[in-house]
Amino acid sequence: MSQKSELKQKVFDTVNKIPLGGVVYFGQIASQVGSDARTVGWILSGMVVAEYDLIPWYRVVSKNGYISSLKLGHKGLLQKQLLLKEGYIIIEDSVDMKKHLFNFD
């Protein structure tokens, strides 16, 4: 397994630990897998549609709660729709981090 695919698998494994009702930001995932937030964002934004059902990728947002994938078009709209469907409070395209932030501790 290449180093790149090992990191992707670590990111996926970590994202799978986010419970219903919780969200995390890219930096939290990065610190769990020994990477940086930009790389985690790159891995998640590079997911193909066939991978969408493997992990709750939509529970990862920017540190301030903003649904940063909205700048990607359809994927961002899907992320927002999935979060709303699960009952997350979203105000102006940002998840309420006071209510929904999950910590891996």
VEXDREN-2710 file (C-alpha; in Angstrom, 1 decimal):
% VEXDREN-2710
k/r/px/py/pz
1/MET/0.0/0.0/0.0
2/SER/1.4/3.4/-0.9
3/GLN/2.0/6.1/1.6
4/LYS/-0.7/8.1/-0.1
5/SER/-3.3/5.4/0.1
6/GLU/-2.3/4.6/3.7
7/LEU/-3.0/8.2/4.7
8/LYS/-6.3/8.1/2.9
9/GLN/-7.3/5.0/4.8
10/LYS/-6.3/6.6/8.1
11/VAL/-8.4/9.6/7.2
12/PHE/-11.4/7.4/6.3
13/ASP/-11.0/5.4/9.5
14/THR/-10.9/8.6/11.6
15/VAL/-13.9/10.1/9.8
16/ASN/-15.8/6.8/10.5
17/LYS/-15.5/7.6/14.3
18/ILE/-17.6/10.8/14.0
19/PRO/-20.9/10.0/15.6
20/LEU/-24.3/11.1/14.4
21/GLY/-24.9/14.6/15.7
22/GLY/-21.2/15.4/15.8
23/VAL/-19.0/17.3/13.3
24/VAL/-15.2/17.8/13.3
25/TYR/-13.0/20.2/11.4
26/PHE/-10.2/19.3/9.0
27/GLY/-7.5/20.1/11.6
28/GLN/-8.9/17.6/14.1
29/ILE/-8.7/14.8/11.5
30/ALA/-5.2/16.0/10.6
31/SER/-3.9/15.8/14.2
32/GLN/-5.4/12.3/14.5
33/VAL/-3.6/11.0/11.4
34/GLY/-0.4/12.9/11.6
35/SER/-1.0/15.2/8.6
36/ASP/-2.1/18.7/7.9
37/ALA/-5.6/20.2/7.5
38/ARG/-5.0/21.1/3.8
39/THR/-4.1/17.5/2.9
40/VAL/-7.1/16.1/4.8
41/GLY/-9.3/18.5/2.8
42/TRP/-7.7/17.5/-0.4
43/ILE/-8.3/13.8/0.4
44/LEU/-11.9/14.4/1.2
45/SER/-12.6/16.7/-1.7
46/GLY/-11.0/14.1/-4.0
47/MET/-13.4/11.4/-3.1
48/VAL/-15.3/9.9/-5.9
49/VAL/-19.1/9.3/-5.8
50/ALA/-18.6/5.6/-5.3
51/GLU/-16.8/6.4/-2.0
52/TYR/-19.5/8.6/-0.6
53/ASP/-21.3/5.8/1.2
54/LEU/-18.1/4.5/2.8
55/ILE/-17.7/7.2/5.4
56/PRO/-19.7/10.2/6.8
57/TRP/-17.5/12.6/5.0
58/TYR/-20.1/15.3/5.2
59/ARG/-19.6/15.6/9.0
60/VAL/-16.2/17.3/8.3
61/VAL/-16.4/21.1/8.0
62/SER/-14.1/24.1/8.4
63/LYS/-13.0/25.1/11.9
64/ASN/-15.6/27.8/12.1
65/GLY/-18.3/25.4/11.0
66/TYR/-18.5/26.6/7.4
67/ILE/-19.4/24.0/4.8
68/SER/-16.4/24.7/2.7
69/SER/-17.4/22.2/0.0
70/LEU/-20.1/24.6/-1.1
71/LYS/-17.5/26.2/-3.3
72/LEU/-17.3/22.8/-5.1
73/GLY/-20.9/23.1/-6.3
74/HIS/-23.0/20.0/-6.3
75/LYS/-20.9/18.2/-3.6
76/GLY/-21.3/21.1/-1.2
77/LEU/-25.1/21.2/-1.8
78/LEU/-25.2/17.4/-1.1
79/GLN/-23.1/17.9/2.1
80/LYS/-25.5/20.6/3.4
81/GLN/-28.5/18.4/2.5
82/LEU/-27.1/15.4/4.3
83/LEU/-26.3/17.4/7.4
84/LEU/-29.8/18.9/7.4
85/LYS/-31.3/15.5/6.9
86/GLU/-29.5/14.2/10.0
87/GLY/-30.8/17.2/12.1
88/TYR/-27.8/19.5/12.3
89/ILE/-28.4/23.2/12.9
90/ILE/-27.0/25.2/10.0
91/ILE/-27.0/29.0/10.0
92/GLU/-25.7/30.8/6.9
93/ASP/-24.0/27.7/5.5
94/SER/-22.2/27.0/8.8
95/VAL/-22.9/24.2/11.3
96/ASP/-23.5/25.3/14.9
97/MET/-20.2/24.3/16.3
98/LYS/-21.2/25.0/19.9
99/LYS/-23.9/22.4/19.6
100/HIS/-22.3/19.8/17.2
101/LEU/-18.5/19.9/17.7
102/PHE/-17.2/16.4/18.5
103/ASN/-13.8/15.8/20.1
104/PHE/-11.9/12.6/19.7
105/ASP/-10.5/12.6/23.2
END
